[in-house]
Amino acid sequence: MSAEATNPSTPVPVVPTAATAAVAPASVRRKSRPRIDLRRLGRAALLGPTARDRLPDAIGHVVEAHRAHHPDADLEPLRRAYVLAESSHRGQMRKSGEPYITHPLAVTLILAELGAETTTLTASLLHDTVEDTEVTLEQVREQFGEEVRYLVDGVTKLEKVDYGAAAEPETFRKMLVATGSDVRVMSIKLADRLHNMRTLGVMRREKQERIAGVTRDVLIPLAERLGVQALKTELEDLVFAILHPEEYEHTRELIAENAARTADPLAVVAEEMRGVLREAGISAEVLIRPRHFVSVHRVARKRGQLRGADFGRLLVLVGEDADCYGVLGELHTCMTPVVSEFKDFIAVPKFNLYQSLHTAVARPDGQVVEVLIRTHQMHKVAEAGVVALGNPYASGTDATATDGPGADDPVDGERADPTRPGWLSRLLEWQQAAPDPDTFWSTLREDLAQDREITVFRPDGGTLGLPEGASCVDAAYGQYGEDAHACIGARVNGRLATLSTVLKDGDTVELLMGQDPASEPSREWLEHAHTPAARIAIQRWLTTHPGGGAPADEPAGYRADADFRERRSHESGPGGRPQGADVRTDRPGAAVRLAGCCTPVPPDEITGFPVRGGVVTVHRVECVAVAHMKSRGRTEIGVRWGESTACRVTLVAESFGRRGLLADLTEAIALAGGDIVSATVEPPSEQRVRHTYTLQLPDAAGLPALMRAMRDVPGVYDVSRTQNQTPAPRLP
């Protein structure tokens, strides 16, 4: 059976539903969710179904919680779902001794308290029937419609007899795919896991730890990403109690000691805030939000000795968005704000729908009180996340509807969920390429371990959601999938960048794509791939092409990784030809670029080699890269200078360090007619400084004079053209 039970002989540490409510004084105690009485429900369930015009006594808690959020909801589907679930599970018992029906009832109550609509609650009551009884999905569809059938199917486990050790990862894969079309699938799974964790009790210690480990690595991150904080925080505390019993007990003692104190700084500041807002004419509730166990533990690790204000935060609830900023202004005017603690998640919501203003105020005794400011609707979403969004398929604007056009008839067999977040879309994409259950399972845990998401913008106005730490490689695979193998460079915020560049929230990324359909990813890209989609796609290509992976065209000494080579090509003009350069090839129409390792200019003797994308790279004949490519059997292409004598060249200036040197050098370059395309200055070493300039010249004939002008700058003792001398690498 899917719902695990407890054995009273080895109890798991008890964690209150509202974690600190058991020990917090009345002044800081928040209203806890009602706990379901399993024994009373068990007795009610054993009485069997009641008359058709009455609701069974056993679902009284569910109805009360549901009506609090949806007073006009039709309760008939719940009555019929309970009757079917109770009769199907009749005779089945949990290990703790209660009738099995108490589990789906408890799961449904959790969702009802969060504000789930009727369809979700109906499916929740039935969520174990197909898995554990003779009820079929077809029967569910016939009696309750396609949406309920879809939700029940989404949370139904795959059989171990069919999948063996792969049953758990493949069940999660199936569940995530279903969630991609309807996030309510995961809502039911999270509530199911919460109740099972509450009653985990006595399973063997190793089984407790295994289940808690999966909850920590998979379910809690999913609850965070779906914004269901009410479930996430309780799951965190339950996992904490099982996996870290000593730290849990120490934290419990800290909370109990704080509760015994007579003076509560949070209550004092809350009353001061109420007075400030009253005088300002702002209607607001000021509540105390005790921290849950894991939160207290984290704060203790961060701050060391805890003081009274560290055990909770103040929550200010208002009616409108504008009132949030009004509250903020009053608090910052009348109290001492801690400016570094201010965050605006209203203007820029988190990727999991969370919105609030965060700030903090300092007390005269030095204690800092954290404050959350949000509307009542924001608070509902902060607690319940996607559960608060209701039915994404309801007609019109009724988010609680369970019937109506489109509810049971997905268009063209597709279910386009408007609530699907970007991270879920990415997960669904890469899971399709995961070759086996083990790879999927390990990669899923790695992916979910990434705490934050950033948003980057595309030049076409679109956006990409990526995990924090993602690079241009990740952006390429996030936008183009496996077509990203042909990516040859990027511009970040309008500037050329290597594909290894780590992106920041708000960056604009333009990905530069080659035209060769047979393009290969570089092996080096794996070092910069942060997302599963990028890593799996690159690794799969390398696995199917042993010894493959785009090799470097030039020696490694000047960073011949693919993204850097191609970045240089895109510093050129249309068609891949360097701006101002005129080079002709013995293959008419071929795109040409000048190699960055030796930056040939007229009248240098030159030769060419074909590289990815049908481009010919032009080198000086004495360049060490030429000998390297000839030794590998690369085809040499005849090239010659055309009529234009404009050129681009890279020069290295060696100098002694002194004040004003950089300004004098750039002035000398400008006076000699050179335009600086890019410049880098290495950190001084033994009072010596190395400058590297890429310059555009209108006429290559002016290069000697420009180099002399640079040498004449006081402190400069040598100027030379770049010429890599590093031995060529041995490629696999």
C-alpha positions in Angstrom: 0.0 0.0 0.0 1.2 3.5 -0.7 0.5 5.1 2.7 3.0 4.0 5.2 2.2 3.7 8.9 3.8 3.9 12.3 4.8 1.3 14.9 4.5 2.8 18.4 7.5 0.9 19.7 10.1 3.2 18.0 8.4 6.5 17.5 9.8 9.3 15.3 10.3 12.6 17.1 7.0 14.6 17.2 6.9 17.8 15.2 3.9 20.0 15.7 2.0 21.0 12.6 2.7 24.6 13.3 6.2 23.9 14.5 6.7 26.4 17.2 3.1 26.6 18.4 3.7 23.8 20.9 6.2 25.9 22.8 5.6 29.5 21.9 3.8 31.8 24.3 0.3 33.0 23.5 1.7 36.4 22.4 3.6 34.8 19.5 1.5 31.7 18.9 -0.1 31.5 15.5 -3.3 29.6 14.8 -2.4 26.0 13.9 -4.2 24.0 11.3 -6.6 21.5 12.9 -5.1 18.0 13.3 -7.3 15.3 12.0 -8.4 12.8 14.7 -7.6 9.5 13.0 -9.4 7.3 15.6 -12.6 9.4 15.4 -12.5 9.3 11.6 -11.8 5.6 11.8 -14.9 5.0 13.8 -16.9 7.2 11.4 -15.5 5.5 8.4 -16.5 2.0 9.7 -20.1 3.1 9.8 -20.0 3.1 6.0 -21.8 5.4 3.6 -24.8 7.4 4.7 -27.9 8.3 2.8 -27.5 10.0 -0.6 -28.7 13.3 0.7 -26.3 13.5 3.6 -22.6 13.9 3.8 -20.7 11.2 5.6 -19.6 12.3 9.1 -16.0 11.3 8.3 -15.5 14.1 5.9 -16.9 16.8 8.1 -13.4 18.3 8.7 -12.8 18.4 4.9 -16.1 20.1 4.2 -15.6 22.7 6.9 -12.1 23.5 5.6 -13.3 23.5 2.0 -16.3 25.8 2.6 -14.0 28.3 4.4 -12.3 28.9 1.0 -15.1 28.1 -1.4 -18.4 28.7 0.3 -20.5 28.0 -2.8 -18.7 24.8 -3.8 -20.7 21.8 -5.0 -20.0 19.1 -2.4 -21.7 16.2 -4.3 -18.4 15.1 -6.0 -16.8 14.9 -2.6 -19.6 12.8 -1.2 -19.5 10.3 -4.2 -15.7 10.2 -4.1 -15.7 9.4 -0.3 -18.3 6.6 -0.8 -16.2 5.0 -3.6 -13.0 5.4 -1.6 -14.4 4.0 1.6 -16.1 1.0 0.0 -12.9 0.2 -2.0 -10.5 0.5 0.9 -12.9 -1.2 3.4 -11.1 -3.9 5.3 -7.6 -2.4 4.6 -5.9 -1.1 7.7 -2.8 1.0 8.2 0.0 -0.3 10.3 -1.0 2.0 13.1 -4.4 0.3 13.4 -6.7 2.9 11.8 -8.8 2.1 8.8 -7.0 2.8 5.6 -9.5 5.4 4.5 -8.1 7.7 7.2 -5.1 8.3 4.9 -6.9 9.8 1.9 -9.1 11.7 4.3 -6.0 13.3 6.0 -4.4 14.1 2.6 -7.6 15.7 1.4 -7.9 17.7 4.6 -4.4 19.1 4.1 -5.3 20.3 0.6 -8.7 21.6 1.7 -6.9 23.8 4.4 -4.6 25.2 1.7 -7.7 26.2 -0.4 -7.6 23.5 -3.1 -10.7 23.5 -5.4 -13.2 20.6 -5.5 -11.7 18.7 -8.4 -8.3 18.4 -6.5 -10.1 17.2 -3.4 -12.1 14.7 -5.3 -9.0 13.2 -6.9 -7.2 13.3 -3.5 -9.9 11.1 -1.9 -9.4 8.6 -4.7 -5.7 8.9 -5.1 -4.9 5.4 -3.8 -7.9 3.5 -5.2 -6.4 2.6 -8.5 -3.1 1.6 -6.9 -4.4 -0.4 -4.0 -7.9 -1.5 -4.9 -9.9 -3.0 -7.7 -11.1 0.4 -9.0 -9.8 1.2 -12.5 -9.0 4.5 -14.2 -11.8 3.9 -16.6 -14.2 3.7 -13.7 -12.9 6.9 -12.3 -13.3 8.7 -15.6 -16.8 7.4 -16.1 -17.9 8.5 -12.6 -15.9 11.7 -12.1 -14.6 12.9 -15.5 -11.4 13.1 -17.3 -9.7 15.7 -15.0 -10.1 13.5 -11.9 -8.9 10.5 -13.9 -5.8 12.4 -15.0 -5.0 13.5 -11.5 -5.4 10.0 -10.0 -3.3 8.5 -12.8 -0.6 11.1 -12.2 0.0 10.1 -8.6 -0.5 6.3 -9.1 2.8 4.4 -8.5 4.3 2.1 -11.0 4.5 -1.5 -9.9 7.8 -2.9 -8.6 7.0 -6.2 -10.1 7.2 -4.6 -13.5 10.0 -2.1 -13.0 12.1 -3.5 -10.2 14.6 -1.1 -8.7 13.6 1.5 -11.3 10.1 1.7 -10.0 10.7 4.7 -7.7 12.6 6.9 -10.2 10.3 6.0 -13.1 7.3 6.8 -10.9 8.7 10.2 -10.2 9.4 10.7 -13.9 5.8 9.7 -14.7 4.5 12.0 -12.0 6.6 15.0 -13.2 5.4 14.5 -16.8 1.9 14.5 -15.5 2.6 17.6 -13.5 3.9 19.3 -16.6 0.3 19.2 -17.9 -1.4 19.8 -14.5 0.4 21.0 -11.5 -2.4 19.7 -9.2 -0.8 16.3 -9.6 2.2 17.4 -7.6 0.0 19.2 -5.1 -1.7 15.8 -4.2 1.7 14.0 -4.1 3.1 16.6 -1.7 0.1 16.4 0.7 0.3 12.6 0.4 4.0 12.6 1.4 3.3 15.1 4.3 0.8 12.8 5.9 3.0 9.8 5.4 5.9 11.7 7.0 3.7 12.7 9.9 2.9 9.0 10.5 6.3 7.5 9.5 6.9 6.3 13.0 8.4 2.9 13.3 9.5 1.6 10.1 13.0 0.3 10.4 15.4 3.1 11.0 17.0 2.6 7.6 13.6 2.9 5.8 12.8 6.0 7.8 16.1 7.6 6.7 15.6 6.5 3.0 12.1 8.0 2.8 13.3 11.2 4.6 16.2 11.4 2.2 14.0 11.3 -0.9 11.7 13.8 0.8 14.7 16.1 1.4 16.2 15.8 -2.0 13.1 15.7 -4.2 9.8 16.5 -2.5 10.9 19.5 -0.5 12.6 21.3 -3.4 9.5 20.6 -5.5 7.3 22.1 -2.8 9.6 25.2 -2.8 9.5 25.5 -6.5 5.7 25.3 -6.5 5.5 27.8 -3.8 3.7 25.6 -1.3 5.5 26.9 1.8 3.0 25.5 4.3 3.9 22.0 3.2 7.6 22.7 2.6 8.3 24.0 6.1 6.5 21.1 7.9 8.3 18.6 5.6 11.6 20.2 6.4 11.0 19.9 10.2 9.9 16.2 9.9 13.0 15.4 7.8 15.2 17.3 10.3 13.8 15.3 13.2 14.6 12.0 11.4 17.9 12.7 9.8 19.4 15.0 12.5 17.8 14.0 15.8 20.5 15.6 18.0 20.4 19.0 16.2 16.6 18.8 16.2 16.5 18.2 20.0 19.0 21.1 20.6 16.8 23.4 18.5 13.7 22.3 20.3 15.4 23.2 23.6 16.3 26.6 22.2 12.7 27.3 21.3 11.5 26.1 24.6 14.0 28.3 26.5 12.9 31.3 24.5 9.2 30.6 25.1 9.9 30.7 28.9 11.2 34.3 28.7 8.8 36.9 30.1 9.8 39.7 27.7 9.1 39.2 24.0 10.7 41.8 21.7 8.6 40.7 18.8 5.4 41.5 20.7 6.7 44.9 21.7 7.7 45.9 18.2 4.5 44.5 16.8 2.5 46.8 19.1 4.7 49.8 18.1 4.1 49.0 14.4 0.3 48.9 15.0 0.5 52.3 16.5 2.6 53.8 13.7 0.2 52.4 11.0 -2.9 53.5 12.9 -1.6 57.0 13.1 -0.8 56.9 9.3 -4.4 55.8 8.6 -3.2 52.5 7.0 -5.5 49.5 7.7 -3.2 46.5 8.4 -2.8 43.4 10.5 0.5 42.9 12.3 1.1 39.3 13.2 3.9 37.3 14.7 5.3 34.5 12.6 7.4 32.1 14.8 10.2 30.4 12.8 9.9 26.7 12.3 12.6 24.3 13.6 14.8 24.3 10.5 14.6 28.1 10.2 15.7 28.5 13.9 18.5 26.0 13.3 19.7 27.9 10.3 19.6 31.3 12.1 21.5 29.8 15.0 24.3 28.5 12.7 24.5 31.9 11.0 24.3 34.2 14.1 25.6 32.0 16.9 23.9 33.2 20.1 20.2 33.7 19.5 18.2 36.6 21.0 14.4 36.9 21.4 13.8 38.6 18.0 15.6 35.8 16.2 12.8 33.3 16.9 10.3 34.8 14.6 9.4 37.5 12.1 6.6 40.1 11.9 4.0 39.8 9.1 2.1 42.9 8.0 -1.0 42.1 5.9 -2.8 44.9 3.9 -5.5 45.1 1.3 -3.7 46.5 -1.8 -0.3 46.4 -3.4 0.1 50.2 -3.0 -0.5 49.8 0.8 2.6 47.5 1.0 4.8 50.4 0.0 2.9 52.8 2.2 3.6 50.5 5.2 7.3 50.3 4.2 7.5 54.1 4.0 6.0 54.6 7.5 8.2 51.9 9.1 11.3 53.3 7.5 10.3 56.8 8.6 9.3 56.1 12.2 11.7 53.2 13.0 15.4 52.5 12.4 15.5 50.5 9.1 18.3 48.0 8.4 18.7 49.0 4.7 20.8 46.0 3.7 17.9 43.7 4.6 15.4 45.3 2.1 14.2 43.2 -0.8 11.3 43.9 -3.1 9.7 40.6 -4.2 6.5 42.4 -5.3 8.1 44.3 -8.2 10.3 41.2 -9.0 8.4 38.1 -7.8 10.4 34.9 -7.1 10.2 32.1 -9.7 7.8 30.2 -7.4 5.1 33.0 -7.4 6.2 34.4 -4.0 5.6 38.1 -3.5 6.4 40.2 -0.4 8.4 43.2 0.7 11.2 42.2 3.1 12.7 44.7 5.5 14.1 44.8 9.0 14.1 47.4 11.8 16.6 47.7 14.7 15.7 48.0 18.4 17.5 50.2 20.8 19.1 47.1 22.4 20.6 46.1 19.1 18.2 43.3 18.2 17.0 43.2 14.6 13.4 42.4 13.8 12.7 41.1 10.3 9.4 42.2 8.7 7.4 40.8 5.8 4.8 43.0 4.1 2.3 41.6 1.7 -1.4 41.7 0.8 -3.8 39.0 1.9 -3.8 37.5 -1.6 0.0 37.4 -1.6 -0.1 35.7 1.7 -2.5 33.0 0.4 -0.2 32.4 -2.5 2.9 32.5 -0.3 1.5 29.7 1.9 -0.3 27.6 -0.8 1.6 28.4 -4.0 0.1 26.7 -7.0 -2.7 25.2 -4.9 -4.1 28.7 -4.4 -4.4 29.2 -8.2 -7.4 26.8 -8.3 -8.4 25.0 -11.5 -6.2 26.2 -14.5 -8.8 24.8 -16.9 -11.9 26.4 -15.6 -14.0 28.4 -18.0 -14.1 32.1 -17.7 -12.6 33.6 -14.5 -14.0 31.1 -12.1 -10.9 29.4 -10.7 -12.9 27.0 -8.6 -15.1 25.6 -11.3 -15.1 21.9 -11.9 -17.4 21.8 -14.8 -17.8 23.8 -18.0 -16.4 23.9 -21.5 -12.9 22.7 -21.7 -12.8 21.2 -18.3 -13.0 17.6 -19.5 -12.0 18.1 -23.1 -8.4 19.1 -23.7 -7.8 20.7 -27.0 -6.3 18.3 -29.6 -5.3 16.0 -26.7 -3.0 18.6 -25.3 -3.2 20.1 -21.8 -1.6 23.6 -21.8 -1.3 24.6 -18.2 -0.9 28.4 -17.8 0.6 27.8 -14.3 3.5 25.7 -15.6 6.7 27.4 -14.4 9.9 27.7 -16.5 11.9 25.4 -14.3 9.4 22.6 -14.8 9.4 23.0 -18.6 13.2 22.7 -18.6 13.0 19.6 -16.3 10.5 18.0 -18.7 12.8 18.7 -21.6 15.9 17.2 -20.2 14.2 14.1 -18.6 13.3 13.0 -22.1 16.9 12.7 -23.0 17.9 10.9 -19.7 19.1 7.5 -21.0 18.2 5.4 -17.9 16.5 5.6 -14.5 19.7 6.0 -12.6 20.8 9.0 -14.7 17.4 10.5 -14.4 17.2 10.0 -10.6 20.7 11.4 -9.9 20.3 14.3 -12.3 16.9 15.1 -10.9 18.3 15.4 -7.4 21.2 17.6 -8.7 18.8 19.8 -10.6 16.5 20.3 -7.6 19.4 21.1 -5.3 19.9 24.4 -7.2 18.2 26.8 -4.9 17.7 30.0 -7.0 16.7 30.8 -10.5 17.7 33.7 -12.7 15.9 35.3 -15.7 17.9 36.3 -18.8 16.5 38.2 -21.8 16.7 37.4 -25.5 17.1 40.1 -28.1 13.7 39.1 -29.5 12.0 40.1 -26.3 11.7 36.5 -24.9 13.1 35.3 -21.7 15.0 32.2 -20.4 14.7 30.9 -16.9 18.0 29.3 -15.7 19.4 28.2 -12.4 21.8 30.5 -10.6 25.4 29.9 -11.9 24.3 29.0 -15.4 26.6 29.9 -18.3 26.0 30.8 -22.0 26.4 27.1 -22.7 23.3 26.5 -20.6 21.4 29.4 -22.3 22.2 27.9 -25.7 20.8 24.4 -24.8 17.9 26.0 -22.9 16.9 28.0 -26.1 17.8 25.6 -28.9 17.9 22.1 -27.4 20.4 19.8 -29.2 20.6 22.4 -32.1 22.8 24.3 -29.6 25.6 22.0 -30.9 26.0 24.6 -33.6 26.4 27.6 -31.2 29.6 29.5 -31.9 29.5 32.4 -29.5 27.4 34.8 -27.5 26.9 38.5 -26.8 26.0 39.3 -23.2 24.5 42.8 -22.7 25.8 43.7 -26.2 29.4 42.6 -25.6 31.1 39.5 -27.1 31.5 36.8 -24.4 32.8 33.3 -24.2 30.3 30.5 -23.9 31.8 29.8 -20.4 30.6 33.2 -19.2 28.4 32.9 -16.1 25.1 34.8 -16.5 23.5 37.1 -13.9 19.9 37.8 -13.3 18.6 40.4 -15.9 21.4 39.8 -18.5 20.5 40.0 -22.2 22.0 37.1 -24.1 22.3 36.8 -27.9 23.4 33.4 -29.0 25.4 33.2 -32.2 24.6 30.1 -34.2 26.7 28.6 -37.0 25.1 27.2 -40.2 26.7 23.8 -40.4 24.1 21.1 -39.6 27.0 18.7 -38.7 28.4 21.0 -36.0 29.9 19.4 -33.0 29.8 20.4 -29.4 33.2 21.0 -27.7 34.3 18.7 -25.0 35.2 21.8 -22.9 31.6 22.8 -22.8 30.9 20.1 -20.3 33.1 22.0 -17.8 30.7 25.0 -18.2 27.4 23.2 -18.4 25.4 23.8 -15.2 22.0 22.5 -16.3 21.0 18.9 -16.8 19.7 19.7 -20.3 23.1 21.0 -21.5 25.1 18.2 -19.7 22.9 15.4 -21.0 22.8 16.7 -24.6 26.6 17.2 -24.7 27.4 13.9 -23.0 25.0 12.0 -25.3 26.7 13.4 -28.4 30.1 12.6 -27.1 29.0 9.1 -26.2 27.7 8.4 -29.6 30.8 9.9 -31.3 33.8 8.3 -29.5 36.8 10.5 -29.9 34.6 13.3 -31.1 34.0 16.8 -29.8 35.1 19.8 -31.8 38.9 19.9 -31.5 40.8 23.1 -31.2 41.9 24.7 -34.4 44.9 26.3 -32.8 47.3 25.5 -29.9 46.0 25.6 -26.4 48.3 28.4 -25.4 46.0 31.1 -26.6 42.8 29.4 -25.3 41.7 27.5 -28.4 38.5 26.2 -26.8 35.7 26.3 -29.3 33.7 29.2 -27.8 36.8 31.5 -27.7 37.7 30.6 -31.3 34.2 31.4 -32.5 33.9 34.5 -30.4 36.8 35.9 -32.4 35.0 35.0 -35.6 32.0 37.0 -34.5 34.1 40.1 -33.9 34.1 40.2 -37.7 31.7 41.7 -40.1 29.0 40.1 -42.3 29.8 36.7 -43.7 32.5 36.0 -41.2 35.0 38.3 -42.9 36.9 40.6 -40.5 35.9 44.2 -40.7 38.1 45.9 -43.2 40.0 42.8 -44.2 40.1 41.7 -47.8 41.2 38.1 -48.2 40.4 35.9 -51.2 40.3 32.1 -51.2 40.6 29.4 -53.9 36.9 28.4 -53.0 34.9 31.4 -54.2 32.3 32.6 -51.7 33.8 31.0 -48.6 33.5 32.9 -45.4 37.0 34.0 -44.1 38.3 35.0 -40.7 41.7 36.0 -39.5 43.1 33.7 -36.8 43.5 35.3 -33.4 46.7 33.5 -32.6 48.9 35.3 -35.2 46.5 38.1 -36.5 47.9 38.3 -40.0 47.9 41.6 -41.8 49.0 42.6 -45.3 51.6 41.9 -46.6 52.2 38.8 -44.4 52.5 35.5 -46.2 49.3 33.6 -45.3 47.6 30.2 -45.6 44.1 28.9 -44.7 42.4 25.9 -43.2 38.7 25.0 -43.2 36.9 24.8 -39.9 33.4 24.4 -38.6 30.6 26.1 -40.5 32.4 26.2 -43.8 34.6 29.0 -42.6 38.3 29.4 -43.7 40.7 30.5 -40.9 43.6 32.5 -42.2 47.1 32.2 -40.4 50.5 33.6 -41.0 52.6 30.8 -42.5 55.1 30.9 -39.7 52.3 30.5 -37.0 52.9 27.4 -34.9 49.2 26.5 -35.5 49.9 25.9 -39.1 52.5 23.1 -38.5 50.1 21.6 -35.9 47.2 21.4 -38.3 49.4 20.1 -41.1 50.6 17.3 -38.8 47.0 16.3 -38.3 46.4 16.1 -42.0 44.1 19.2 -42.2 43.5 20.4 -45.7 45.3 23.6 -46.6 43.4 26.2 -48.6 45.1 28.8 -50.8 44.4 32.4 -49.7 45.7 35.8 -50.7 45.3 39.4 -49.8 42.8 41.4 -51.9 42.8 45.0 -52.8 41.8 46.5 -49.5 44.7 47.1 -47.1 42.6 47.7 -44.0 43.4 45.2 -41.2 42.8 44.2 -37.7 45.9 43.2 -35.6 46.6 42.3 -32.0 49.6 43.9 -30.3 51.3 43.1 -27.0 53.1 46.0 -25.2 55.5 45.1 -22.4 56.2 48.0 -19.9 57.2 49.0 -16.5 54.4 50.1 -14.3 53.8 53.8 -13.7 50.9 56.2 -13.2 49.2 57.3 -16.4 50.8 54.6 -18.6 47.5 53.3 -19.9 46.3 56.7 -20.8 49.5 57.5 -22.7 49.4 54.3 -24.6 45.8 54.7 -25.8 46.6 58.3 -26.8 49.6 57.1 -28.8 47.4 54.5 -30.6 44.7 57.0 -31.4 47.2 59.6 -32.8 48.7 56.8 -35.0 45.3 56.1 -36.6 44.4 52.9 -34.7 40.9 52.2 -33.4 40.9 50.0 -30.2 38.6 47.1 -30.6 39.4 45.5 -27.2 42.1 45.8 -24.6 43.3 43.9 -21.5 45.9 44.7 -18.9 47.4 41.9 -16.8 48.1 42.4 -13.1 51.7 43.8 -12.6 54.4 41.2 -11.9 57.7 42.4 -10.5 56.8 46.0 -11.5 56.2 44.9 -15.1 52.9 45.1 -16.9 51.6 43.4 -20.1 49.0 45.1 -22.3 47.2 43.4 -25.1 45.4 45.5 -27.7 43.3 44.4 -30.7 43.3 47.3 -33.1 41.6 48.2 -36.4 43.8 50.0 -38.9 42.6 51.7 -42.1 45.9 50.7 -43.9 48.2 47.9 -42.9 51.1 50.1 -44.1 50.7 52.2 -41.0 51.4 49.3 -38.6 55.2 49.8 -38.3 54.7 53.5 -37.5 52.0 52.6 -34.9 54.2 50.1 -33.2 57.1 52.7 -33.1 54.7 55.2 -31.5 53.8 52.7 -28.8 57.4 51.9 -28.1 58.1 55.7 -27.7 55.8 55.9 -24.8 57.9 56.2 -21.6 58.1 53.0 -19.7 57.3 50.8 -22.7 60.3 48.6 -23.6 58.8 46.3 -26.2 55.8 46.1 -28.6 55.2 43.0 -30.7 52.4 41.2 -32.7 50.9 38.2 -31.0 52.5 35.0 -31.9 51.7 31.9 -29.9 54.7 29.7 -29.1 53.0 27.0 -27.0 53.5 23.5 -28.3 50.4 22.0 -29.9 48.2 19.8 -27.7 47.8 16.1 -28.2 44.1 15.5 -28.9 42.3 12.2 -28.1 
